Amino acid sequence: MACRCWTELRRPLRGLAAFDDEHARDKALYSTWLAEAYATAGEVEEAARVAARAADLADGVASVRPQQRIRHVVSALALEHAAVPAVAELAERTT
């Protein structure tokens, strides 16, 4: 939850820095909010990179919520930035 709070405070890197990959479901979820924060800041390529990392973390996790969040983020990125190669690659990979 601390990661989510830091993201809402616009300091997302602080929250994820010490969050271990062992907690793949939660880290994938929090990474989707980080990706949205990057997109909002105009850092589209970084948003796509973080969303791709979230997809990697969520692969094989027995929870549908990370996949739902990833689809939401990818759809939003593709809607506004489909011409950006990193976004196009991510959209192709996750659909």
Jmol script that loads the backbone (N, CA, C; Angstrom):
load data "model"
ATOM      1  N   MET A   1       0.818  -1.188   0.000  1.00  0.00           N
ATOM      2  CA  MET A   1       0.000   0.000   0.000  1.00  0.00           C
ATOM      3  C   MET A   1       0.869   1.262   0.000  1.00  0.00           C
ATOM      4  N   ALA A   2       2.027   1.180   0.625  1.00  0.00           N
ATOM      5  CA  ALA A   2       2.926   2.339   0.636  1.00  0.00           C
ATOM      6  C   ALA A   2       3.301   2.741  -0.786  1.00  0.00           C
ATOM      7  N   CYS A   3       3.491   1.749  -1.664  1.00  0.00           N
ATOM      8  CA  CYS A   3       3.829   2.057  -3.064  1.00  0.00           C
ATOM      9  C   CYS A   3       2.713   2.851  -3.719  1.00  0.00           C
ATOM     10  N   ARG A   4       1.492   2.465  -3.471  1.00  0.00           N
ATOM     11  CA  ARG A   4       0.343   3.164  -4.053  1.00  0.00           C
ATOM     12  C   ARG A   4       0.278   4.595  -3.521  1.00  0.00           C
ATOM     13  N   CYS A   5       0.526   4.762  -2.237  1.00  0.00           N
ATOM     14  CA  CYS A   5       0.514   6.106  -1.643  1.00  0.00           C
ATOM     15  C   CYS A   5       1.591   6.990  -2.253  1.00  0.00           C
ATOM     16  N   TRP A   6       2.797   6.452  -2.412  1.00  0.00           N
ATOM     17  CA  TRP A   6       3.872   7.234  -3.015  1.00  0.00           C
ATOM     18  C   TRP A   6       3.525   7.608  -4.451  1.00  0.00           C
ATOM     19  N   THR A   7       2.865   6.708  -5.162  1.00  0.00           N
ATOM     20  CA  THR A   7       2.466   7.011  -6.535  1.00  0.00           C
ATOM     21  C   THR A   7       1.464   8.152  -6.549  1.00  0.00           C
ATOM     22  N   GLU A   8       0.487   8.093  -5.664  1.00  0.00           N
ATOM     23  CA  GLU A   8      -0.504   9.170  -5.592  1.00  0.00           C
ATOM     24  C   GLU A   8       0.133  10.501  -5.203  1.00  0.00           C
ATOM     25  N   LEU A   9       1.205  10.453  -4.432  1.00  0.00           N
ATOM     26  CA  LEU A   9       1.925  11.663  -4.038  1.00  0.00           C
ATOM     27  C   LEU A   9       2.903  12.131  -5.113  1.00  0.00           C
ATOM     28  N   ARG A  10       2.874  11.456  -6.264  1.00  0.00           N
ATOM     29  CA  ARG A  10       3.734  11.788  -7.416  1.00  0.00           C
ATOM     30  C   ARG A  10       5.209  11.520  -7.126  1.00  0.00           C
ATOM     31  N   ARG A  11       5.478  10.514  -6.283  1.00  0.00           N
ATOM     32  CA  ARG A  11       6.841  10.086  -5.977  1.00  0.00           C
ATOM     33  C   ARG A  11       6.924   8.570  -6.065  1.00  0.00           C
ATOM     34  N   PRO A  12       6.538   8.019  -7.226  1.00  0.00           N
ATOM     35  CA  PRO A  12       6.391   6.568  -7.341  1.00  0.00           C
ATOM     36  C   PRO A  12       7.684   5.778  -7.226  1.00  0.00           C
ATOM     37  N   LEU A  13       8.786   6.346  -7.621  1.00  0.00           N
ATOM     38  CA  LEU A  13      10.036   5.594  -7.558  1.00  0.00           C
ATOM     39  C   LEU A  13      10.429   5.269  -6.128  1.00  0.00           C
ATOM     40  N   ARG A  14      10.088   6.134  -5.230  1.00  0.00           N
ATOM     41  CA  ARG A  14      10.397   5.913  -3.818  1.00  0.00           C
ATOM     42  C   ARG A  14       9.679   4.657  -3.315  1.00  0.00           C
ATOM     43  N   GLY A  15       8.460   4.441  -3.750  1.00  0.00           N
ATOM     44  CA  GLY A  15       7.682   3.303  -3.282  1.00  0.00           C
ATOM     45  C   GLY A  15       8.142   1.968  -3.828  1.00  0.00           C
ATOM     46  N   LEU A  16       8.556   1.918  -5.086  1.00  0.00           N
ATOM     47  CA  LEU A  16       8.919   0.647  -5.702  1.00  0.00           C
ATOM     48  C   LEU A  16      10.386   0.279  -5.526  1.00  0.00           C
ATOM     49  N   ALA A  17      11.202   1.204  -5.105  1.00  0.00           N
ATOM     50  CA  ALA A  17      12.642   0.964  -5.027  1.00  0.00           C
ATOM     51  C   ALA A  17      13.006  -0.256  -4.176  1.00  0.00           C
ATOM     52  N   ALA A  18      12.336  -0.432  -3.077  1.00  0.00           N
ATOM     53  CA  ALA A  18      12.701  -1.521  -2.173  1.00  0.00           C
ATOM     54  C   ALA A  18      11.704  -2.683  -2.221  1.00  0.00           C
ATOM     55  N   PHE A  19      10.824  -2.671  -3.200  1.00  0.00           N
ATOM     56  CA  PHE A  19       9.782  -3.692  -3.294  1.00  0.00           C
ATOM     57  C   PHE A  19      10.309  -4.864  -4.104  1.00  0.00           C
ATOM     58  N   ASP A  20      10.484  -6.003  -3.463  1.00  0.00           N
ATOM     59  CA  ASP A  20      11.093  -7.179  -4.071  1.00  0.00           C
ATOM     60  C   ASP A  20      10.169  -7.841  -5.093  1.00  0.00           C
ATOM     61  N   ASP A  21      10.757  -8.445  -6.121  1.00  0.00           N
ATOM     62  CA  ASP A  21       9.999  -9.144  -7.158  1.00  0.00           C
ATOM     63  C   ASP A  21       9.278 -10.378  -6.632  1.00  0.00           C
ATOM     64  N   GLU A  22       9.615 -10.838  -5.432  1.00  0.00           N
ATOM     65  CA  GLU A  22       8.903 -11.965  -4.827  1.00  0.00           C
ATOM     66  C   GLU A  22       7.418 -11.660  -4.684  1.00  0.00           C
ATOM     67  N   HIS A  23       7.106 -10.412  -4.561  1.00  0.00           N
ATOM     68  CA  HIS A  23       5.717  -9.964  -4.415  1.00  0.00           C
ATOM     69  C   HIS A  23       5.208  -9.539  -5.797  1.00  0.00           C
ATOM     70  N   ALA A  24       5.266 -10.468  -6.736  1.00  0.00           N
ATOM     71  CA  ALA A  24       5.009 -10.163  -8.143  1.00  0.00           C
ATOM     72  C   ALA A  24       3.633  -9.557  -8.383  1.00  0.00           C
ATOM     73  N   ARG A  25       2.601 -10.093  -7.759  1.00  0.00           N
ATOM     74  CA  ARG A  25       1.259  -9.569  -7.988  1.00  0.00           C
ATOM     75  C   ARG A  25       1.177  -8.100  -7.594  1.00  0.00           C
ATOM     76  N   ASP A  26       1.605  -7.808  -6.368  1.00  0.00           N
ATOM     77  CA  ASP A  26       1.517  -6.442  -5.873  1.00  0.00           C
ATOM     78  C   ASP A  26       2.440  -5.504  -6.639  1.00  0.00           C
ATOM     79  N   LYS A  27       3.642  -5.960  -6.915  1.00  0.00           N
ATOM     80  CA  LYS A  27       4.578  -5.109  -7.643  1.00  0.00           C
ATOM     81  C   LYS A  27       4.066  -4.835  -9.054  1.00  0.00           C
ATOM     82  N   ALA A  28       3.450  -5.820  -9.687  1.00  0.00           N
ATOM     83  CA  ALA A  28       2.861  -5.607 -11.011  1.00  0.00           C
ATOM     84  C   ALA A  28       1.755  -4.552 -10.930  1.00  0.00           C
ATOM     85  N   LEU A  29       0.897  -4.678  -9.937  1.00  0.00           N
ATOM     86  CA  LEU A  29      -0.175  -3.690  -9.775  1.00  0.00           C
ATOM     87  C   LEU A  29       0.374  -2.287  -9.570  1.00  0.00           C
ATOM     88  N   TYR A  30       1.301  -2.148  -8.636  1.00  0.00           N
ATOM     89  CA  TYR A  30       1.848  -0.828  -8.355  1.00  0.00           C
ATOM     90  C   TYR A  30       2.613  -0.285  -9.555  1.00  0.00           C
ATOM     91  N   SER A  31       3.199  -1.162 -10.315  1.00  0.00           N
ATOM     92  CA  SER A  31       3.909  -0.723 -11.523  1.00  0.00           C
ATOM     93  C   SER A  31       2.956  -0.144 -12.557  1.00  0.00           C
ATOM     94  N   THR A  32       1.714  -0.638 -12.575  1.00  0.00           N
ATOM     95  CA  THR A  32       0.757  -0.057 -13.528  1.00  0.00           C
ATOM     96  C   THR A  32       0.442   1.385 -13.171  1.00  0.00           C
ATOM     97  N   TRP A  33       0.374   1.677 -11.886  1.00  0.00           N
ATOM     98  CA  TRP A  33       0.151   3.067 -11.487  1.00  0.00           C
ATOM     99  C   TRP A  33       1.382   3.921 -11.790  1.00  0.00           C
ATOM    100  N   LEU A  34       2.543   3.333 -11.648  1.00  0.00           N
ATOM    101  CA  LEU A  34       3.770   4.038 -12.021  1.00  0.00           C
ATOM    102  C   LEU A  34       3.763   4.330 -13.515  1.00  0.00           C
ATOM    103  N   ALA A  35       3.351   3.363 -14.312  1.00  0.00           N
ATOM    104  CA  ALA A  35       3.273   3.567 -15.762  1.00  0.00           C
ATOM    105  C   ALA A  35       2.308   4.704 -16.091  1.00  0.00           C
ATOM    106  N   GLU A  36       1.182   4.740 -15.414  1.00  0.00           N
ATOM    107  CA  GLU A  36       0.225   5.840 -15.634  1.00  0.00           C
ATOM    108  C   GLU A  36       0.833   7.183 -15.245  1.00  0.00           C
ATOM    109  N   ALA A  37       1.586   7.205 -14.155  1.00  0.00           N
ATOM    110  CA  ALA A  37       2.227   8.453 -13.734  1.00  0.00           C
ATOM    111  C   ALA A  37       3.224   8.927 -14.784  1.00  0.00           C
ATOM    112  N   TYR A  38       4.001   7.991 -15.347  1.00  0.00           N
ATOM    113  CA  TYR A  38       4.924   8.362 -16.421  1.00  0.00           C
ATOM    114  C   TYR A  38       4.171   8.876 -17.634  1.00  0.00           C
ATOM    115  N   ALA A  39       3.080   8.236 -18.005  1.00  0.00           N
ATOM    116  CA  ALA A  39       2.295   8.679 -19.157  1.00  0.00           C
ATOM    117  C   ALA A  39       1.743  10.085 -18.928  1.00  0.00           C
ATOM    118  N   THR A  40       1.254  10.330 -17.732  1.00  0.00           N
ATOM    119  CA  THR A  40       0.725  11.650 -17.389  1.00  0.00           C
ATOM    120  C   THR A  40       1.807  12.720 -17.482  1.00  0.00           C
ATOM    121  N   ALA A  41       3.033  12.336 -17.148  1.00  0.00           N
ATOM    122  CA  ALA A  41       4.162  13.275 -17.195  1.00  0.00           C
ATOM    123  C   ALA A  41       4.727  13.419 -18.609  1.00  0.00           C
ATOM    124  N   GLY A  42       4.152  12.693 -19.581  1.00  0.00           N
ATOM    125  CA  GLY A  42       4.633  12.789 -20.957  1.00  0.00           C
ATOM    126  C   GLY A  42       5.795  11.863 -21.268  1.00  0.00           C
ATOM    127  N   GLU A  43       6.123  10.972 -20.354  1.00  0.00           N
ATOM    128  CA  GLU A  43       7.219  10.018 -20.537  1.00  0.00           C
ATOM    129  C   GLU A  43       6.648   8.703 -21.068  1.00  0.00           C
ATOM    130  N   VAL A  44       6.217   8.736 -22.322  1.00  0.00           N
ATOM    131  CA  VAL A  44       5.483   7.625 -22.914  1.00  0.00           C
ATOM    132  C   VAL A  44       6.337   6.372 -23.038  1.00  0.00           C
ATOM    133  N   GLU A  45       7.567   6.511 -23.488  1.00  0.00           N
ATOM    134  CA  GLU A  45       8.434   5.337 -23.635  1.00  0.00           C
ATOM    135  C   GLU A  45       8.701   4.675 -22.289  1.00  0.00           C
ATOM    136  N   GLU A  46       8.907   5.482 -21.266  1.00  0.00           N
ATOM    137  CA  GLU A  46       9.141   4.935 -19.925  1.00  0.00           C
ATOM    138  C   GLU A  46       7.866   4.286 -19.394  1.00  0.00           C
ATOM    139  N   ALA A  47       6.731   4.874 -19.691  1.00  0.00           N
ATOM    140  CA  ALA A  47       5.456   4.273 -19.306  1.00  0.00           C
ATOM    141  C   ALA A  47       5.302   2.894 -19.942  1.00  0.00           C
ATOM    142  N   ALA A  48       5.645   2.793 -21.210  1.00  0.00           N
ATOM    143  CA  ALA A  48       5.555   1.504 -21.906  1.00  0.00           C
ATOM    144  C   ALA A  48       6.542   0.502 -21.315  1.00  0.00           C
ATOM    145  N   ARG A  49       7.745   0.963 -20.975  1.00  0.00           N
ATOM    146  CA  ARG A  49       8.746   0.076 -20.383  1.00  0.00           C
ATOM    147  C   ARG A  49       8.268  -0.476 -19.046  1.00  0.00           C
ATOM    148  N   VAL A  50       7.720   0.386 -18.216  1.00  0.00           N
ATOM    149  CA  VAL A  50       7.247  -0.036 -16.897  1.00  0.00           C
ATOM    150  C   VAL A  50       6.034  -0.962 -17.034  1.00  0.00           C
ATOM    151  N   ALA A  51       5.152  -0.666 -17.968  1.00  0.00           N
ATOM    152  CA  ALA A  51       3.992  -1.539 -18.193  1.00  0.00           C
ATOM    153  C   ALA A  51       4.442  -2.912 -18.691  1.00  0.00           C
ATOM    154  N   ALA A  52       5.467  -2.943 -19.525  1.00  0.00           N
ATOM    155  CA  ALA A  52       6.010  -4.223 -20.000  1.00  0.00           C
ATOM    156  C   ALA A  52       6.599  -5.007 -18.832  1.00  0.00           C
ATOM    157  N   ARG A  53       7.270  -4.326 -17.944  1.00  0.00           N
ATOM    158  CA  ARG A  53       7.829  -4.984 -16.754  1.00  0.00           C
ATOM    159  C   ARG A  53       6.704  -5.517 -15.871  1.00  0.00           C
ATOM    160  N   ALA A  54       5.622  -4.756 -15.750  1.00  0.00           N
ATOM    161  CA  ALA A  54       4.469  -5.215 -14.985  1.00  0.00           C
ATOM    162  C   ALA A  54       3.893  -6.487 -15.609  1.00  0.00           C
ATOM    163  N   ALA A  55       3.832  -6.526 -16.936  1.00  0.00           N
ATOM    164  CA  ALA A  55       3.334  -7.717 -17.626  1.00  0.00           C
ATOM    165  C   ALA A  55       4.239  -8.911 -17.349  1.00  0.00           C
ATOM    166  N   ASP A  56       5.544  -8.681 -17.344  1.00  0.00           N
ATOM    167  CA  ASP A  56       6.488  -9.761 -17.017  1.00  0.00           C
ATOM    168  C   ASP A  56       6.240 -10.282 -15.602  1.00  0.00           C
ATOM    169  N   LEU A  57       6.069  -9.373 -14.663  1.00  0.00           N
ATOM    170  CA  LEU A  57       5.840  -9.767 -13.270  1.00  0.00           C
ATOM    171  C   LEU A  57       4.520 -10.523 -13.113  1.00  0.00           C
ATOM    172  N   ALA A  58       3.503 -10.095 -13.830  1.00  0.00           N
ATOM    173  CA  ALA A  58       2.171 -10.682 -13.686  1.00  0.00           C
ATOM    174  C   ALA A  58       2.027 -12.016 -14.402  1.00  0.00           C
ATOM    175  N   ASP A  59       2.950 -12.312 -15.294  1.00  0.00           N
ATOM    176  CA  ASP A  59       2.876 -13.564 -16.038  1.00  0.00           C
ATOM    177  C   ASP A  59       2.964 -14.745 -15.075  1.00  0.00           C
ATOM    178  N   GLY A  60       1.930 -15.537 -15.034  1.00  0.00           N
ATOM    179  CA  GLY A  60       1.920 -16.702 -14.158  1.00  0.00           C
ATOM    180  C   GLY A  60       1.368 -16.448 -12.764  1.00  0.00           C
ATOM    181  N   VAL A  61       0.996 -15.224 -12.457  1.00  0.00           N
ATOM    182  CA  VAL A  61       0.419 -14.909 -11.156  1.00  0.00           C
ATOM    183  C   VAL A  61      -1.046 -15.339 -11.164  1.00  0.00           C
ATOM    184  N   ALA A  62      -1.466 -15.975 -10.103  1.00  0.00           N
ATOM    185  CA  ALA A  62      -2.826 -16.502 -10.017  1.00  0.00           C
ATOM    186  C   ALA A  62      -3.821 -15.440  -9.558  1.00  0.00           C
ATOM    187  N   SER A  63      -3.812 -14.305 -10.229  1.00  0.00           N
ATOM    188  CA  SER A  63      -4.738 -13.226  -9.918  1.00  0.00           C
ATOM    189  C   SER A  63      -5.055 -12.500 -11.220  1.00  0.00           C
ATOM    190  N   VAL A  64      -6.310 -12.191 -11.427  1.00  0.00           N
ATOM    191  CA  VAL A  64      -6.693 -11.504 -12.663  1.00  0.00           C
ATOM    192  C   VAL A  64      -6.497  -9.986 -12.578  1.00  0.00           C
ATOM    193  N   ARG A  65      -6.427  -9.468 -11.376  1.00  0.00           N
ATOM    194  CA  ARG A  65      -6.360  -8.012 -11.226  1.00  0.00           C
ATOM    195  C   ARG A  65      -5.147  -7.377 -11.903  1.00  0.00           C
ATOM    196  N   PRO A  66      -3.937  -7.922 -11.762  1.00  0.00           N
ATOM    197  CA  PRO A  66      -2.811  -7.298 -12.482  1.00  0.00           C
ATOM    198  C   PRO A  66      -3.035  -7.276 -13.996  1.00  0.00           C
ATOM    199  N   GLN A  67      -3.570  -8.357 -14.539  1.00  0.00           N
ATOM    200  CA  GLN A  67      -3.825  -8.393 -15.980  1.00  0.00           C
ATOM    201  C   GLN A  67      -4.863  -7.356 -16.392  1.00  0.00           C
ATOM    202  N   GLN A  68      -5.868  -7.159 -15.561  1.00  0.00           N
ATOM    203  CA  GLN A  68      -6.884  -6.139 -15.853  1.00  0.00           C
ATOM    204  C   GLN A  68      -6.262  -4.745 -15.871  1.00  0.00           C
ATOM    205  N   ARG A  69      -5.429  -4.465 -14.868  1.00  0.00           N
ATOM    206  CA  ARG A  69      -4.774  -3.150 -14.791  1.00  0.00           C
ATOM    207  C   ARG A  69      -3.822  -2.951 -15.976  1.00  0.00           C
ATOM    208  N   ILE A  70      -3.095  -4.002 -16.337  1.00  0.00           N
ATOM    209  CA  ILE A  70      -2.157  -3.905 -17.454  1.00  0.00           C
ATOM    210  C   ILE A  70      -2.931  -3.612 -18.737  1.00  0.00           C
ATOM    211  N   ARG A  71      -4.033  -4.324 -18.965  1.00  0.00           N
ATOM    212  CA  ARG A  71      -4.854  -4.062 -20.155  1.00  0.00           C
ATOM    213  C   ARG A  71      -5.356  -2.627 -20.170  1.00  0.00           C
ATOM    214  N   HIS A  72      -5.767  -2.135 -19.007  1.00  0.00           N
ATOM    215  CA  HIS A  72      -6.253  -0.751 -18.907  1.00  0.00           C
ATOM    216  C   HIS A  72      -5.153   0.246 -19.301  1.00  0.00           C
ATOM    217  N   VAL A  73      -3.971   0.051 -18.739  1.00  0.00           N
ATOM    218  CA  VAL A  73      -2.851   0.956 -19.025  1.00  0.00           C
ATOM    219  C   VAL A  73      -2.448   0.881 -20.497  1.00  0.00           C
ATOM    220  N   VAL A  74      -2.350  -0.329 -21.017  1.00  0.00           N
ATOM    221  CA  VAL A  74      -1.945  -0.500 -22.413  1.00  0.00           C
ATOM    222  C   VAL A  74      -2.985   0.118 -23.343  1.00  0.00           C
ATOM    223  N   SER A  75      -4.259  -0.069 -23.046  1.00  0.00           N
ATOM    224  CA  SER A  75      -5.314   0.525 -23.870  1.00  0.00           C
ATOM    225  C   SER A  75      -5.219   2.048 -23.873  1.00  0.00           C
ATOM    226  N   ALA A  76      -5.001   2.618 -22.699  1.00  0.00           N
ATOM    227  CA  ALA A  76      -4.886   4.077 -22.603  1.00  0.00           C
ATOM    228  C   ALA A  76      -3.668   4.586 -23.367  1.00  0.00           C
ATOM    229  N   LEU A  77      -2.551   3.897 -23.218  1.00  0.00           N
ATOM    230  CA  LEU A  77      -1.349   4.295 -23.957  1.00  0.00           C
ATOM    231  C   LEU A  77      -1.569   4.178 -25.458  1.00  0.00           C
ATOM    232  N   ALA A  78      -2.153   3.064 -25.887  1.00  0.00           N
ATOM    233  CA  ALA A  78      -2.361   2.833 -27.320  1.00  0.00           C
ATOM    234  C   ALA A  78      -3.360   3.830 -27.904  1.00  0.00           C
ATOM    235  N   LEU A  79      -4.334   4.224 -27.122  1.00  0.00           N
ATOM    236  CA  LEU A  79      -5.330   5.177 -27.589  1.00  0.00           C
ATOM    237  C   LEU A  79      -4.699   6.521 -27.950  1.00  0.00           C
ATOM    238  N   GLU A  80      -3.766   6.955 -27.142  1.00  0.00           N
ATOM    239  CA  GLU A  80      -3.155   8.268 -27.347  1.00  0.00           C
ATOM    240  C   GLU A  80      -1.800   8.232 -28.041  1.00  0.00           C
ATOM    241  N   HIS A  81      -1.110   7.090 -27.979  1.00  0.00           N
ATOM    242  CA  HIS A  81       0.274   7.051 -28.460  1.00  0.00           C
ATOM    243  C   HIS A  81       0.574   5.816 -29.304  1.00  0.00           C
ATOM    244  N   ALA A  82      -0.373   5.406 -30.110  1.00  0.00           N
ATOM    245  CA  ALA A  82      -0.207   4.186 -30.908  1.00  0.00           C
ATOM    246  C   ALA A  82       0.983   4.262 -31.858  1.00  0.00           C
ATOM    247  N   ALA A  83       1.369   5.453 -32.264  1.00  0.00           N
ATOM    248  CA  ALA A  83       2.478   5.621 -33.212  1.00  0.00           C
ATOM    249  C   ALA A  83       3.850   5.491 -32.556  1.00  0.00           C
ATOM    250  N   VAL A  84       3.896   5.505 -31.238  1.00  0.00           N
ATOM    251  CA  VAL A  84       5.173   5.363 -30.535  1.00  0.00           C
ATOM    252  C   VAL A  84       5.571   3.885 -30.589  1.00  0.00           C
ATOM    253  N   PRO A  85       6.737   3.571 -31.135  1.00  0.00           N
ATOM    254  CA  PRO A  85       7.127   2.159 -31.298  1.00  0.00           C
ATOM    255  C   PRO A  85       7.043   1.325 -30.021  1.00  0.00           C
ATOM    256  N   ALA A  86       7.475   1.871 -28.895  1.00  0.00           N
ATOM    257  CA  ALA A  86       7.440   1.112 -27.638  1.00  0.00           C
ATOM    258  C   ALA A  86       6.001   0.776 -27.244  1.00  0.00           C
ATOM    259  N   VAL A  87       5.085   1.676 -27.510  1.00  0.00           N
ATOM    260  CA  VAL A  87       3.673   1.448 -27.191  1.00  0.00           C
ATOM    261  C   VAL A  87       3.084   0.416 -28.145  1.00  0.00           C
ATOM    262  N   ALA A  88       3.393   0.542 -29.428  1.00  0.00           N
ATOM    263  CA  ALA A  88       2.895  -0.427 -30.408  1.00  0.00           C
ATOM    264  C   ALA A  88       3.386  -1.833 -30.084  1.00  0.00           C
ATOM    265  N   GLU A  89       4.650  -1.947 -29.725  1.00  0.00           N
ATOM    266  CA  GLU A  89       5.216  -3.249 -29.362  1.00  0.00           C
ATOM    267  C   GLU A  89       4.541  -3.822 -28.117  1.00  0.00           C
ATOM    268  N   LEU A  90       4.327  -2.963 -27.124  1.00  0.00           N
ATOM    269  CA  LEU A  90       3.665  -3.397 -25.900  1.00  0.00           C
ATOM    270  C   LEU A  90       2.232  -3.845 -26.186  1.00  0.00           C
ATOM    271  N   ALA A  91       1.514  -3.073 -26.992  1.00  0.00           N
ATOM    272  CA  ALA A  91       0.136  -3.432 -27.319  1.00  0.00           C
ATOM    273  C   ALA A  91       0.072  -4.766 -28.038  1.00  0.00           C
ATOM    274  N   GLU A  92       0.983  -4.989 -28.959  1.00  0.00           N
ATOM    275  CA  GLU A  92       1.019  -6.258 -29.676  1.00  0.00           C
ATOM    276  C   GLU A  92       1.339  -7.416 -28.740  1.00  0.00           C
ATOM    277  N   ARG A  93       2.256  -7.170 -27.846  1.00  0.00           N
ATOM    278  CA  ARG A  93       2.691  -8.215 -26.911  1.00  0.00           C
ATOM    279  C   ARG A  93       1.618  -8.606 -25.912  1.00  0.00           C
ATOM    280  N   THR A  94       0.814  -7.656 -25.488  1.00  0.00           N
ATOM    281  CA  THR A  94      -0.134  -7.910 -24.413  1.00  0.00           C
ATOM    282  C   THR A  94      -1.555  -8.196 -24.896  1.00  0.00           C
ATOM    283  N   THR A  95      -1.777  -8.213 -26.190  1.00  0.00           N
ATOM    284  CA  THR A  95      -3.146  -8.509 -26.668  1.00  0.00           C
ATOM    285  C   THR A  95      -3.245  -9.924 -27.184  1.00  0.00           C
TER     286      THR A  95
END
end "model"
wireframe off; spacefill off
backbone 0.3
color backbone group
